């Protein structure tokens, strides 16, 4: 796990961030940078994870936030897959517009609404070491 020393560009709050690959619910990957919320002010900003860890600063991570909201992602994605299989088999003769309107657009909404909810609510949580 990578630990980086970060500073919020808006409120100037300094902290260490422990990024867990593949389990981030509070940040969006942009190469070696992350678009995420500041744990103090709660505003979204771009943070550079290539900076080294700074001793003495509080450490934050997103593992607890992901575990708390992960079930909200799994159920709609499963429903989306089942919905696509059932509806697409019954709409084969009606054309592309009917398949898009009845199956794919609602399925995409089912999958994206929980993701938006998680990104709005989840914040990095402090790790006590």
C-alpha positions in Angstrom: 0.0 0.0 0.0 1.2 3.4 -0.9 1.3 6.2 1.6 1.7 9.8 0.3 2.0 13.2 2.1 -0.7 15.5 0.7 -1.9 19.0 1.1 -5.3 20.2 0.2 -5.0 23.0 -2.4 -8.1 24.8 -1.0 -7.8 24.7 2.8 -4.0 23.8 2.9 -4.7 20.9 5.4 -1.7 18.5 5.4 -2.2 14.8 5.8 -0.9 11.4 4.8 -3.1 9.3 2.5 -2.9 5.5 2.3 -4.1 4.5 -1.1 -5.4 0.9 -1.4 -5.2 -0.2 -5.1 -8.5 -1.6 -6.4 -10.5 -0.6 -3.3 -10.9 3.2 -3.6 -14.4 4.5 -3.1 -13.3 8.1 -2.3 -11.0 8.9 -5.1 -10.9 8.9 -8.9 -7.6 7.8 -10.5 -5.9 10.3 -12.8 -2.5 8.7 -13.5 -0.4 9.3 -10.4 -2.9 11.9 -9.2 -6.3 11.4 -7.5 -9.5 13.5 -7.6 -10.8 13.1 -4.1 -12.3 14.9 -1.1 -10.2 16.6 1.5 -10.8 14.9 4.9 -11.0 18.3 6.6 -13.0 20.7 4.3 -14.8 18.0 2.3 -14.2 19.7 -1.1 -13.1 17.8 -4.2 -9.6 18.6 -5.5 -6.7 16.9 -7.4 -4.0 15.4 -5.1 -0.6 14.3 -6.3 0.2 10.8 -4.8 3.8 10.8 -6.0 4.9 12.9 -3.0 6.6 11.1 -0.1 5.1 10.4 3.3 5.6 13.0 6.0 6.1 11.8 9.5 3.9 13.4 12.3 0.9 14.0 10.1 -2.4 12.1 10.5 -3.0 9.2 8.1 -6.2 8.7 6.2 -7.5 5.9 4.0 -10.6 4.9 2.2 -10.8 1.2 3.1 -13.5 1.6 5.8 -15.6 3.8 3.6 -15.5 1.3 0.7 -16.5 -1.6 3.0 -19.4 0.5 4.3 -20.9 1.2 0.9 -19.8 -1.8 -1.2 -23.1 -3.6 -0.8 -24.9 -0.7 -2.4 -22.8 -1.3 -5.5 -23.1 -5.1 -5.7 -26.9 -5.4 -5.7 -27.6 -2.9 -8.6 -24.9 -4.4 -10.7 -26.3 -7.9 -10.2 -29.8 -6.6 -11.0 -28.4 -4.8 -14.1 -27.0 -8.1 -15.5 -30.1 -10.1 -14.9 -32.3 -7.3 -16.4 -30.2 -7.1 -19.5 -30.3 -10.9 -20.1 -34.1 -11.1 -19.6 -35.1 -8.1 -21.6 -32.7 -8.4 -24.5 -33.9 -11.9 -25.2 -37.5 -10.8 -25.5 -36.7 -7.7 -27.7 -34.7 -9.2 -30.4 -37.2 -8.5 -33.2 -38.0 -4.9 -32.3 -34.8 -3.2 -33.3 -32.0 -1.2 -31.6 -34.1 1.7 -30.4 -36.4 -0.5 -28.4 -33.5 -2.4 -26.9 -31.8 0.9 -25.9 -35.0 2.4 -24.4 -36.2 -0.6 -22.5 -33.1 -2.4 -21.4 -29.8 -0.6 -21.6 -30.7 2.9 -20.4 -32.5 1.7 -17.2 -29.7 -0.8 -16.6 -27.0 2.0 -16.8 -29.1 4.1 -14.4 -29.3 1.1 -12.0 -25.5 0.8 -12.1 -24.5 4.5 -11.9 -26.9 5.9 -9.2 -25.2 3.9 -6.4 -21.8 4.9 -7.6 -22.8 8.6 -7.5 -24.2 8.0 -4.0 -20.9 6.5 -2.8 -18.8 9.2 -4.3 -21.0 11.9 -2.6 -21.0 10.3 0.9 -17.7 8.5 1.2 -14.7 10.4 2.7 -11.3 9.3 3.7 -11.2 8.0 7.3 -8.5 8.5 9.8 -6.2 5.6 10.6 -4.9 5.6 14.2 -1.4 4.2 14.4 
